[in-house]
């Protein structure tokens, strides 16, 4: 079957396909929320009072888990899960693949008398034993040293999907090294809590609840009909299109963002939100994004640990439900060239139940000393550890998106907005005495209400922007786990708060008042870290030049950024706050670099295969047809010359790419550099020739679904 036959059949099927009926939600959203979660409500209903009280202390106050309660909890969790239809349980963990890992075990065991019993002991709840050598570990585990453990994370609720009870766990080696993203995330959370609590005590607070970070990741994604997806080997194997001519229409009309949601997509969204609600995932917002075929779903704030778990689960549910609706859900950062890619803007703050949000400025931020101290700490963290934050969002996929006038640049800077910038400018001069008011906007239409006006604008070109009472880390990629950026951010902030607490304690100890100590320190911090604050256009070339003058790093690619994990400053940072040992950190550098190499190699090999087995045969067939017609047709003769010219370019660039792929590097670092500097540019040359040919060759010969079909037909 020819390429056009497959494409025509797909188009016809989509055109005649009935839209799946909406999954009407009989229950109210609040009644549906968390029904498949063994959360606090279910625990309170199913557990003895003393057991529930013990568990809640662990969750709320970080107290050690009492092993004696494990059997009671396991029995109650099993009964609850089986009532929901569960037959199996799985320790859910998050290895350094960036995906989820799960092994399902049955609740049913033989009773020795020809029958079976259902059981789930406390030891099975608390600990599992997966093969630690079969996951990326950076040399920590060998095949001859395969033992690893999963450990129940009581702070993240268990849940049921289909017939399986999922138990969120940490994943460590037999010798205790972290082999996952959850363990260092929990460690960084502890570090942030300890240092933030020190500062709160200096402000005179007592009975301080645990300080936790909160995150709300905005997930962007594409939906492509599966019939097109399955006909694109590049999408199927790498998550992005390696070929594809620009369609006549893209996003230039600027009419897609917040536009009407297509009916078939809306049916998918309704189903998705229902499933997420049952899992206690607070999906809040849905809308069309900027690019054709691109959409967004955004949850409300949760604790960082829960948000990270929920984000991974959300992506899995998104992909699963998309298939039910005949779609493929693409979370790759840049699945289509020439249109906006997908980010995952992570809204970030930290606070507790007793003092509230530490990043809430109030109406007069210049008078809010506590807010200014914590915000100055965040600014210092981003300035001092900008290289680390850049490394935390580094991936081959994200390289295609960052700095492309659709996403923040690779330069890590902070946007504060007009009001806060003015306050910190005053602090640089010795003290803040006023705050610009928010004001009211009059639209000029009598029937429209006056609108309260924010004190500062938004800046979508900034990678780390203050947005009213939180920061938004906009550089995180659409397909990435948010754990890595959160680990880096929490640890960096913990170090800054440690520095601030130490300075204040020393100043107060020398006889200065708290207020005088704070004023002196805020002036110092405002001046020392002013270079990282930038409110202008992050897309501009002028900013790149200005950032260099300010001494800010411009780490354009993953290969440039990942060495930041190896600096003495980063090693010391993670080791000091017990987030990652030097060995654990080294393992991550090696894993992330190897992952980059593997990703680019897969894409390069796909480029060669698709070009040689699908595109070139179509080109040769068309050349043959044109050659036969050129004797009697001048247009055929002219077209043959044009096609032949690009065919020669395709052939020569393919030969160069294959030769480059035969290069033998002296190690993974050299290989990564070779792929970045040599292989990726050659892949672009192959693509350039192929995309030009797509615009010339008869449509009934072209083998691949086009951008126009994939982006606009649903």
C-alpha positions as CSV (number, residue, x, y, z in Angstrom):
1,X,0.0,0.0,0.0
2,X,1.4,3.4,-1.0
3,X,1.9,6.3,1.4
4,X,-0.9,8.2,-0.1
5,X,-3.2,5.2,0.2
6,X,-2.6,5.0,3.9
7,X,-3.0,8.8,4.3
8,X,-6.2,8.9,2.3
9,X,-7.7,6.0,4.3
10,X,-6.8,7.8,7.5
11,X,-8.3,11.1,6.4
12,X,-11.5,9.3,5.2
13,X,-11.8,7.4,8.5
14,X,-11.4,10.6,10.6
15,X,-13.9,12.5,8.5
16,X,-16.5,9.8,8.9
17,X,-15.7,9.0,12.6
18,X,-18.4,9.6,15.1
19,X,-17.3,11.6,18.1
20,X,-17.2,9.6,21.2
21,X,-20.0,10.6,23.6
22,X,-19.0,12.7,26.5
23,X,-18.5,10.9,29.7
24,X,-21.0,12.8,31.7
25,X,-20.1,13.2,35.3
26,X,-23.1,12.2,37.3
27,X,-21.4,13.0,40.6
28,X,-20.4,16.5,41.3
29,X,-16.6,17.2,40.9
30,X,-16.1,17.6,44.7
31,X,-17.9,14.2,45.3
32,X,-15.8,12.5,42.6
33,X,-12.5,14.0,43.8
34,X,-10.2,11.4,45.3
35,X,-12.7,8.5,45.3
36,X,-9.9,6.2,44.1
37,X,-7.3,7.5,46.5
38,X,-6.4,6.0,49.9
39,X,-6.0,9.5,51.3
40,X,-6.7,11.1,54.6
41,X,-10.5,10.7,54.4
42,X,-10.2,6.9,53.5
43,X,-7.5,6.4,56.2
44,X,-9.7,8.1,58.8
45,X,-12.6,5.9,57.9
46,X,-10.7,2.6,57.7
47,X,-8.0,2.9,60.3
48,X,-8.2,2.7,64.1
49,X,-8.0,6.1,65.7
50,X,-4.5,5.7,67.2
51,X,-3.1,4.3,63.9
52,X,-4.5,7.2,61.9
53,X,-3.1,9.7,64.4
54,X,0.3,8.2,64.1
55,X,0.2,8.3,60.3
56,X,-1.0,11.8,60.3
57,X,1.9,12.9,62.5
58,X,4.3,11.4,59.9
59,X,2.6,13.1,57.0
60,X,2.1,16.5,58.7
61,X,5.2,16.9,60.9
62,X,7.7,14.6,59.3
63,X,7.9,12.3,62.3
64,X,9.4,8.8,61.7
65,X,6.9,6.1,60.6
66,X,6.0,3.7,63.4
67,X,6.6,0.2,62.0
68,X,4.0,-1.3,64.3
69,X,1.2,0.3,62.3
70,X,2.3,-1.1,59.0
71,X,0.2,-4.4,59.3
72,X,-2.9,-2.5,60.3
73,X,-2.5,0.0,57.4
74,X,-1.8,-2.8,54.9
75,X,-4.9,-4.8,55.8
76,X,-7.1,-1.7,55.6
77,X,-5.5,-0.6,52.4
78,X,-6.1,-4.0,50.8
79,X,-9.7,-4.2,51.9
80,X,-10.3,-0.7,50.5
81,X,-8.5,-1.4,47.2
82,X,-10.3,-4.7,46.7
83,X,-13.6,-3.0,47.2
84,X,-12.6,-0.7,44.3
85,X,-12.0,-3.8,42.1
86,X,-8.2,-4.1,42.7
87,X,-6.7,-7.6,42.4
88,X,-3.0,-6.6,42.4
89,X,-0.7,-4.1,44.0
90,X,2.3,-2.4,42.7
91,X,5.1,-0.3,44.3
92,X,5.2,2.7,42.0
93,X,8.6,4.4,41.7
94,X,10.3,6.9,39.5
95,X,13.7,5.7,38.2
96,X,16.2,7.9,36.4
97,X,14.6,7.1,33.1
98,X,12.2,10.0,33.8
99,X,9.2,7.5,33.4
100,X,7.3,5.4,35.9
101,X,8.1,1.9,36.9
102,X,5.7,-0.7,38.3
103,X,5.6,-4.5,39.0
104,X,2.2,-5.9,39.7
105,X,1.7,-8.6,42.4
106,X,-1.5,-10.4,43.2
107,X,-3.3,-10.0,46.6
108,X,-4.1,-13.7,46.2
109,X,-1.9,-16.4,47.7
110,X,-2.4,-20.2,47.9
111,X,-3.7,-21.4,51.3
112,X,-2.0,-24.8,51.1
113,X,-5.3,-26.6,51.1
114,X,-6.2,-26.2,47.4
115,X,-7.7,-22.8,47.8
116,X,-6.5,-19.2,48.0
117,X,-6.6,-16.3,50.4
118,X,-6.2,-12.6,49.9
119,X,-3.5,-11.0,52.0
120,X,-1.2,-8.0,52.1
121,X,1.2,-7.8,55.0
122,X,2.8,-4.7,56.4
123,X,6.3,-5.8,55.2
124,X,4.9,-5.9,51.6
125,X,3.5,-2.4,52.0
126,X,6.7,-0.9,53.4
127,X,9.3,-2.6,51.2
128,X,9.6,-4.1,47.8
129,X,12.7,-5.5,46.0
130,X,13.1,-4.6,42.3
131,X,16.3,-5.3,40.3
132,X,18.5,-2.2,40.8
133,X,20.9,-3.1,38.0
134,X,18.2,-3.0,35.3
135,X,17.5,0.7,35.7
136,X,19.9,3.6,34.9
137,X,22.2,3.9,37.9
138,X,25.4,5.5,36.7
139,X,27.6,2.6,37.8
140,X,26.1,2.4,41.3
141,X,24.8,-1.1,40.7
142,X,26.2,-3.9,38.5
143,X,24.4,-7.0,37.3
144,X,26.4,-8.9,39.9
145,X,25.0,-6.4,42.5
146,X,21.4,-6.3,41.5
147,X,19.5,-5.9,44.8
148,X,17.5,-2.7,45.3
149,X,14.6,-1.7,47.5
150,X,11.4,0.4,47.2
151,X,10.3,2.1,50.4
152,X,6.7,3.3,51.0
153,X,6.3,7.1,50.9
154,X,3.5,7.7,53.4
155,X,3.4,11.4,52.4
156,X,2.1,10.5,48.9
157,X,-1.3,8.7,48.8
158,X,-1.8,5.3,47.4
159,X,-4.5,5.0,44.6
160,X,-6.3,2.5,42.4
161,X,-6.2,2.5,38.6
162,X,-8.2,-0.2,36.9
163,X,-7.5,-3.4,38.9
164,X,-4.2,-2.3,40.5
165,X,-3.4,-0.6,43.8
166,X,-0.4,1.8,43.3
167,X,1.8,2.6,46.3
168,X,4.2,5.5,45.7
169,X,7.7,4.5,46.9
170,X,11.3,5.7,47.0
171,X,13.8,3.5,45.1
172,X,17.3,2.9,46.6
173,X,20.2,0.5,46.1
174,X,21.1,-2.2,48.6
175,X,23.8,0.1,49.9
176,X,21.3,3.0,50.3
177,X,22.1,5.2,47.3
178,X,19.1,7.0,45.7
179,X,18.3,5.5,42.3
180,X,15.2,7.6,41.7
181,X,13.8,11.1,41.6
182,X,11.6,10.9,44.7
183,X,14.3,10.2,47.3
184,X,16.4,13.4,46.6
185,X,13.2,15.4,46.2
186,X,12.1,14.4,49.8
187,X,15.7,15.1,51.0
188,X,15.6,18.6,49.4
189,X,12.2,19.2,51.0
190,X,13.7,18.4,54.4
191,X,16.6,20.8,53.8
192,X,14.2,23.6,52.8
193,X,12.1,23.1,55.8
194,X,15.0,23.2,58.2
195,X,16.4,26.5,56.9
196,X,13.1,28.2,56.4
197,X,12.1,27.3,60.0
198,X,15.4,28.9,61.3
199,X,14.3,32.2,59.7
200,X,10.7,32.0,60.9
201,X,12.1,31.5,64.5
202,X,14.1,34.7,64.1
203,X,10.9,36.5,63.2
204,X,9.5,35.4,66.6
205,X,7.2,32.6,65.3
206,X,6.4,29.7,67.6
207,X,4.7,26.4,66.9
208,X,5.9,26.4,63.3
209,X,4.4,23.8,61.0
210,X,6.5,22.1,58.5
211,X,7.5,24.4,55.6
212,X,6.8,22.7,52.3
213,X,7.2,23.7,48.7
214,X,4.2,23.8,46.5
215,X,4.1,23.3,42.8
216,X,1.5,23.6,40.0
217,X,2.9,22.3,36.6
218,X,1.0,23.5,33.5
219,X,1.2,20.6,31.0
220,X,1.2,21.4,27.3
221,X,0.7,18.6,24.8
222,X,-0.3,17.8,21.2
223,X,-3.0,15.4,20.1
224,X,-2.4,13.6,16.8
225,X,-4.7,11.0,15.2
226,X,-3.2,7.5,15.8
227,X,-3.5,6.6,12.2
228,X,-1.2,9.4,11.3
229,X,1.1,8.6,14.3
230,X,1.5,5.0,13.4
231,X,2.5,6.0,9.8
232,X,5.3,8.2,11.1
233,X,8.3,6.1,12.3
234,X,10.0,9.2,13.6
235,X,7.1,10.1,15.9
236,X,6.7,6.5,16.9
237,X,10.3,6.0,17.9
238,X,11.6,9.4,19.0
239,X,8.5,11.5,19.8
240,X,9.3,14.2,17.2
241,X,9.1,14.6,13.5
242,X,12.4,14.4,11.8
243,X,10.9,15.4,8.4
244,X,8.0,17.6,7.4
245,X,7.6,20.6,5.1
246,X,6.1,23.7,6.6
247,X,2.3,23.7,5.8
248,X,0.7,26.7,4.1
249,X,-0.9,27.6,7.4
250,X,0.6,27.3,10.8
251,X,-0.1,29.6,13.8
252,X,0.5,32.9,12.0
253,X,-3.1,34.0,12.4
254,X,-2.8,33.9,16.2
255,X,-6.3,32.5,16.3
256,X,-5.7,29.2,18.1
257,X,-4.8,30.3,21.6
258,X,-7.9,30.0,23.8
259,X,-9.9,29.2,20.7
260,X,-12.9,26.8,20.6
261,X,-11.9,23.3,21.6
262,X,-12.7,20.7,18.8
263,X,-15.5,18.4,19.7
264,X,-13.5,15.2,19.6
265,X,-10.7,16.8,21.7
266,X,-13.3,18.1,24.2
267,X,-14.7,14.6,24.6
268,X,-11.1,13.4,25.4
269,X,-10.7,16.3,27.9
270,X,-13.9,15.4,29.7
271,X,-12.8,11.8,30.1
272,X,-9.3,12.9,31.2
273,X,-10.6,15.2,33.9
274,X,-13.0,12.6,35.2
275,X,-10.2,10.1,35.6
276,X,-7.8,12.7,37.2
277,X,-10.5,13.8,39.6
278,X,-10.9,10.2,40.8
279,X,-7.2,10.0,41.4
280,X,-7.2,13.2,43.5
281,X,-5.4,15.2,40.8
282,X,-6.9,18.7,40.8
283,X,-7.1,19.5,37.1
284,X,-8.3,23.1,37.0
285,X,-7.8,24.6,33.5
286,X,-8.1,23.3,29.9
287,X,-7.7,25.2,26.7
288,X,-6.3,25.4,23.2
289,X,-2.6,26.4,23.1
290,X,-0.8,28.5,20.6
291,X,0.1,25.9,18.0
292,X,-2.4,23.9,15.9
293,X,-3.3,20.6,17.6
294,X,-1.7,21.8,20.9
295,X,-3.6,22.0,24.2
296,X,-2.9,22.5,27.9
297,X,-4.2,21.1,31.2
298,X,-3.2,22.8,34.5
299,X,-3.7,21.6,38.0
300,X,-4.0,23.7,41.2
301,X,-1.1,23.9,43.7
302,X,-0.1,20.9,45.7
303,X,2.9,20.0,47.9
304,X,5.9,19.5,45.6
305,X,6.2,15.7,46.3
306,X,2.5,15.1,45.5
307,X,2.7,17.4,42.5
308,X,5.6,15.5,41.1
309,X,3.9,12.1,41.6
310,X,0.7,13.4,40.2
311,X,2.4,14.9,37.2
312,X,4.0,11.6,36.2
313,X,0.7,9.8,36.7
314,X,-1.2,12.5,34.7
315,X,1.1,12.0,31.7
316,X,0.5,8.2,31.8
317,X,-3.3,8.7,32.1
318,X,-3.2,11.3,29.3
319,X,-1.5,8.9,26.9
320,X,-3.8,6.0,27.9
321,X,-7.0,7.9,27.4
322,X,-5.8,9.4,24.2
323,X,-5.5,6.0,22.6
324,X,-9.2,5.2,23.7
325,X,-10.2,8.3,21.7
326,X,-8.1,7.4,18.7
327,X,-5.4,10.0,19.4
328,X,-1.8,9.9,20.4
329,X,-0.8,12.3,23.1
330,X,2.6,13.9,22.5
331,X,4.4,15.6,25.4
332,X,7.7,15.9,23.5
333,X,9.1,19.4,23.8
334,X,9.2,19.9,20.0
335,X,7.3,17.3,18.0
336,X,6.8,19.7,15.1
337,X,9.3,22.1,13.6
338,X,8.1,25.6,12.8
339,X,5.3,25.8,15.5
340,X,5.5,26.3,19.2
341,X,6.7,23.4,21.3
342,X,5.5,22.2,24.6
343,X,6.7,23.4,28.0
344,X,5.7,22.5,31.5
345,X,5.6,25.8,33.4
346,X,6.1,25.0,37.1
347,X,4.5,27.4,39.4
348,X,6.5,27.3,42.7
349,X,6.1,28.7,46.2
350,X,6.7,27.5,49.7
351,X,4.9,27.9,53.0
352,X,3.1,26.2,55.8
353,X,-0.2,25.9,57.6
354,X,0.8,28.3,60.4
355,X,2.4,31.2,58.6
356,X,0.9,30.8,55.1
357,X,2.7,31.5,51.8
358,X,6.2,32.9,52.3
359,X,6.1,34.5,48.9
360,X,2.9,36.5,49.3
361,X,3.9,40.2,49.2
362,X,0.6,41.6,50.5
363,X,-0.5,45.1,49.5
364,X,2.6,46.8,50.7
365,X,5.6,44.5,50.1
366,X,8.1,47.2,51.2
367,X,6.7,46.8,54.7
368,X,6.6,43.0,54.6
369,X,10.1,42.1,55.9
370,X,9.4,38.4,56.1
371,X,8.4,38.3,52.4
372,X,11.4,40.4,51.4
373,X,13.8,38.1,53.2
374,X,12.4,34.9,51.6
375,X,12.2,36.5,48.2
376,X,15.7,37.8,48.4
377,X,16.7,34.2,49.3
378,X,15.1,32.9,46.1
379,X,16.7,35.6,44.0
380,X,20.1,34.8,45.5
381,X,19.6,31.0,44.9
382,X,18.8,31.6,41.2
383,X,21.8,33.9,40.8
384,X,24.3,31.7,42.7
385,X,23.1,28.4,41.2
386,X,21.8,29.4,37.8
387,X,24.0,26.9,36.1
388,X,22.5,24.1,38.2
389,X,19.0,25.2,37.4
390,X,19.8,25.2,33.7
391,X,21.3,21.7,34.0
392,X,18.1,20.5,35.8
393,X,16.0,21.2,32.7
394,X,18.7,20.0,30.2
395,X,17.6,17.3,27.7
396,X,18.1,16.6,24.0
397,X,14.3,17.2,23.6
398,X,14.3,20.5,25.4
399,X,17.3,21.8,23.3
400,X,14.9,22.2,20.4
401,X,12.6,24.5,22.3
402,X,14.7,26.7,24.6
403,X,15.6,30.1,23.1
404,X,13.5,29.7,20.0
405,X,11.2,32.8,20.5
406,X,8.6,30.5,21.9
407,X,10.2,29.6,25.2
408,X,12.6,31.3,27.7
409,X,16.3,31.5,26.7
410,X,18.9,29.2,28.1
411,X,20.1,32.1,30.3
412,X,18.6,31.8,33.7
413,X,17.3,35.1,35.0
414,X,14.6,36.4,37.3
415,X,11.6,38.7,36.4
416,X,10.2,40.6,39.3
417,X,7.8,43.0,37.7
418,X,7.4,46.8,38.2
419,X,6.3,46.8,41.8
420,X,8.9,44.4,43.2
421,X,11.7,45.7,41.0
422,X,11.1,49.2,42.5
423,X,11.1,47.8,46.0
424,X,14.4,46.0,45.5
425,X,15.9,49.1,43.8
426,X,15.0,51.0,46.9
427,X,16.6,48.3,49.1
428,X,19.8,48.6,47.0
429,X,20.0,52.3,48.0
430,X,19.6,51.5,51.7
431,X,15.9,50.9,52.4
432,X,12.5,50.6,50.9
433,X,9.9,53.2,51.9
434,X,7.1,52.7,49.4
435,X,5.3,50.3,47.1
436,X,3.7,51.1,43.8
437,X,0.0,50.6,44.2
438,X,-2.0,48.0,42.2
439,X,-4.6,50.6,41.1
440,X,-7.8,50.2,39.1
441,X,-8.2,50.0,35.3
442,X,-11.0,51.9,33.7
443,X,-11.9,50.5,30.3
444,X,-14.0,53.4,29.1
445,X,-17.3,51.6,28.8
446,X,-19.9,52.5,31.3
447,X,-21.5,49.0,31.5
448,X,-18.1,47.3,32.2
449,X,-16.8,47.2,35.8
450,X,-13.6,48.8,36.9
451,X,-10.9,46.1,37.0
452,X,-8.4,45.8,39.8
453,X,-5.0,46.1,38.2
454,X,-2.0,43.9,39.1
455,X,1.1,45.8,40.4
456,X,3.3,44.3,37.7
457,X,3.0,42.9,34.2
458,X,3.8,39.3,33.1
459,X,6.8,38.4,31.1
460,X,6.6,35.2,29.1
461,X,10.2,35.5,27.9
462,X,11.6,35.0,31.4
463,X,12.6,31.6,32.6
464,X,11.9,32.4,36.2
465,X,9.2,35.0,36.7
466,X,7.4,36.3,39.8
467,X,3.7,36.2,39.1
468,X,2.0,37.7,42.1
469,X,2.6,35.3,45.0
470,X,4.8,32.7,43.4
471,X,7.5,32.1,40.9
472,X,7.0,30.4,37.6
473,X,9.9,28.2,36.3
474,X,9.0,28.4,32.6
475,X,12.0,26.6,31.1
476,X,10.9,23.1,32.2
477,X,10.2,20.9,29.2
478,X,6.8,19.3,28.4
479,X,8.0,15.7,28.6
480,X,10.2,16.2,31.7
481,X,9.6,15.1,35.3
482,X,9.3,18.2,37.5
483,X,11.3,16.4,40.2
484,X,14.7,17.4,38.9
485,X,14.0,21.1,38.7
486,X,12.3,21.0,42.1
487,X,15.3,19.2,43.7
488,X,17.7,21.8,42.3
489,X,15.4,24.7,43.2
490,X,14.7,23.5,46.8
491,X,18.3,22.7,47.5
492,X,19.5,26.1,46.1
493,X,16.9,28.0,48.2
494,X,17.8,26.0,51.3
495,X,21.5,27.1,50.9
496,X,20.4,30.7,50.5
497,X,18.1,30.6,53.5
498,X,21.0,29.0,55.5
499,X,23.2,31.9,54.5
500,X,20.6,34.4,55.4
501,X,19.8,32.8,58.8
502,X,23.5,32.6,59.6
503,X,24.0,36.3,58.8
504,X,21.0,37.4,60.8
505,X,21.9,35.2,63.8
506,X,25.4,36.7,63.8
507,X,24.2,40.2,63.5
508,X,21.6,39.8,66.3
509,X,24.3,38.1,68.4
510,X,26.5,41.2,68.0
511,X,23.8,43.4,69.5
512,X,21.9,44.7,66.5
513,X,18.1,44.6,66.5
514,X,16.3,42.2,64.2
515,X,15.0,45.1,62.1
516,X,18.4,46.7,61.6
517,X,19.9,43.3,60.8
518,X,17.3,42.7,58.2
519,X,17.7,46.1,56.5
520,X,21.4,45.7,56.3
521,X,21.2,42.2,54.9
522,X,18.5,43.1,52.3
523,X,20.6,45.9,51.0
524,X,23.6,43.6,50.7
525,X,21.6,40.9,49.0
526,X,19.8,43.3,46.6
527,X,23.2,44.7,45.4
528,X,25.0,41.4,45.2
529,X,22.3,39.6,43.2
530,X,21.0,42.5,41.0
531,X,22.6,41.0,37.9
532,X,20.2,38.1,37.7
533,X,17.1,40.4,37.7
534,X,15.9,41.2,34.2
535,X,12.5,42.5,33.2
536,X,13.0,43.0,29.5
537,X,12.6,40.8,26.4
538,X,14.5,37.6,27.0
539,X,14.2,36.7,23.3
540,X,16.3,39.6,22.1
541,X,19.9,39.4,21.0
542,X,20.6,42.5,23.1
543,X,19.7,40.5,26.2
544,X,22.3,37.9,25.3
545,X,25.0,40.5,25.1
546,X,23.8,42.2,28.3
547,X,23.7,38.9,30.1
548,X,27.3,38.2,29.2
549,X,28.3,41.5,30.6
550,X,26.5,40.7,33.8
551,X,28.4,37.4,34.1
552,X,25.3,35.2,33.6
553,X,25.8,31.8,32.0
554,X,24.4,31.1,28.5
555,X,24.4,27.3,28.3
556,X,22.7,26.8,25.0
557,X,22.6,23.0,24.8
558,X,22.4,20.0,27.1
559,X,26.1,19.2,26.4
560,X,27.0,22.7,27.6
561,X,24.7,22.6,30.7
562,X,25.2,19.1,32.2
563,X,28.9,19.8,33.3
564,X,27.3,22.1,35.9
565,X,26.4,19.0,37.8
566,X,30.1,18.3,38.1
567,X,31.3,21.6,39.5
568,X,32.8,21.7,43.0
569,X,30.1,24.2,44.0
570,X,27.3,21.8,43.0
571,X,28.9,18.8,44.6
572,X,29.4,20.7,47.8
573,X,25.8,22.0,47.8
574,X,24.1,18.7,47.4
575,X,26.5,17.0,49.9
576,X,26.1,19.6,52.5
577,X,22.4,19.4,52.7
578,X,22.3,15.6,52.3
579,X,20.3,15.7,49.1
580,X,22.8,13.8,46.9
581,X,26.1,12.3,47.8
582,X,29.0,13.0,45.4
583,X,28.6,9.4,44.1
584,X,24.8,9.9,43.5
585,X,25.4,13.2,41.8
586,X,28.1,11.7,39.5
587,X,25.7,8.9,38.6
588,X,23.1,11.4,37.4
589,X,25.6,13.3,35.3
590,X,26.6,10.1,33.6
591,X,23.0,8.9,33.1
592,X,21.8,12.2,31.7
593,X,24.7,12.4,29.3
594,X,24.2,8.8,28.2
595,X,20.5,9.5,27.7
596,X,21.4,12.5,25.5
597,X,23.7,10.4,23.4
598,X,21.1,7.6,23.0
599,X,18.3,10.0,22.1
600,X,20.3,11.8,19.4
601,X,21.6,8.4,18.0
602,X,18.1,7.1,17.8
603,X,17.0,10.2,15.9
604,X,20.0,10.1,13.6
605,X,19.5,6.4,12.7
606,X,15.8,7.1,12.1
607,X,16.7,10.0,9.8
608,X,18.9,7.7,7.7
609,X,16.4,4.8,7.6
610,X,13.3,7.0,6.8
611,X,15.3,8.9,4.1
612,X,16.7,5.7,2.5
613,X,13.7,3.4,2.7
614,X,10.7,5.8,2.3
615,X,11.7,9.2,0.9
616,X,14.4,8.3,-1.6
617,X,12.3,5.6,-3.3
618,X,9.5,8.1,-3.7
619,X,11.9,10.6,-5.2
620,X,13.3,8.1,-7.6
621,X,9.9,7.0,-8.7
622,X,8.9,10.6,-9.4
623,X,12.2,11.3,-11.2
624,X,11.5,8.3,-13.4
625,X,8.0,9.5,-14.2
626,X,9.3,13.0,-15.0
627,X,12.1,11.7,-17.1
628,X,9.6,9.8,-19.3
629,X,7.4,12.9,-19.6
630,X,10.2,15.4,-20.2
631,X,10.6,14.6,-23.8
632,X,7.2,16.0,-24.5
633,X,6.6,18.4,-21.6
634,X,8.7,21.4,-20.8
635,X,7.2,21.7,-17.2
636,X,8.2,18.1,-16.6
637,X,11.7,18.8,-17.8
638,X,12.0,21.9,-15.5
639,X,10.5,20.1,-12.6
640,X,12.9,17.1,-13.1
641,X,15.9,19.5,-12.9
642,X,14.6,21.0,-9.7
643,X,13.8,17.6,-8.1
644,X,17.1,16.1,-9.2
645,X,19.0,19.0,-7.6
646,X,17.4,18.5,-4.2
647,X,17.7,14.7,-4.6
648,X,21.5,15.1,-5.1
649,X,21.6,17.2,-1.9
650,X,19.6,14.6,-0.1
651,X,22.0,11.9,-1.2
652,X,25.2,13.7,-0.4
653,X,23.9,14.9,3.0
654,X,22.8,11.3,3.8
655,X,26.3,10.0,2.9
656,X,27.9,12.6,5.2
657,X,25.5,11.7,8.0
658,X,26.2,8.0,7.7
659,X,29.9,8.7,7.7
660,X,29.6,10.9,10.8
661,X,27.7,8.2,12.6
662,X,30.6,5.9,12.0
663,X,32.8,8.2,14.2
664,X,34.3,6.5,17.2
665,X,34.6,8.8,20.2
666,X,36.9,8.3,23.1
667,X,34.2,8.4,25.7
668,X,30.6,9.5,26.4
669,X,31.5,13.2,26.8
670,X,33.3,13.2,23.5
671,X,30.5,11.3,21.8
672,X,27.9,13.8,23.1
673,X,30.0,16.7,21.8
674,X,30.4,15.0,18.4
675,X,26.6,14.5,18.1
676,X,25.9,18.1,19.0
677,X,28.5,19.7,16.8
678,X,28.5,17.3,13.8
679,X,25.6,14.9,13.7
680,X,22.7,17.2,14.5
681,X,23.7,19.8,11.9
682,X,24.0,17.0,9.3
683,X,20.5,15.7,10.2
684,X,19.2,19.2,9.5
685,X,20.8,19.2,6.1
686,X,19.1,15.9,5.3
687,X,15.9,17.3,6.5
688,X,16.2,20.5,4.6
689,X,16.7,18.6,1.3
690,X,13.8,16.2,2.1
691,X,11.4,18.9,3.1
692,X,12.1,20.7,-0.2
693,X,11.4,17.5,-2.1
694,X,8.1,17.1,-0.2
695,X,7.0,20.4,-1.6
696,X,7.8,19.2,-5.2
697,X,6.9,15.6,-5.4
698,X,3.4,14.4,-6.5
699,X,1.2,14.0,-3.4
700,X,0.2,10.4,-4.4
701,X,3.9,9.4,-4.0
702,X,4.8,11.0,-0.7
703,X,5.0,8.3,1.9
704,X,4.6,10.2,5.2
705,X,1.6,12.0,6.7
706,X,2.1,15.7,6.2
707,X,2.2,18.5,8.8
708,X,-1.1,19.8,7.4
709,X,-2.8,16.4,8.0
710,X,-1.4,15.8,11.5
711,X,-1.9,19.3,12.8
712,X,-5.3,20.2,11.4
713,X,-7.2,16.9,10.8
714,X,-8.9,15.5,14.0
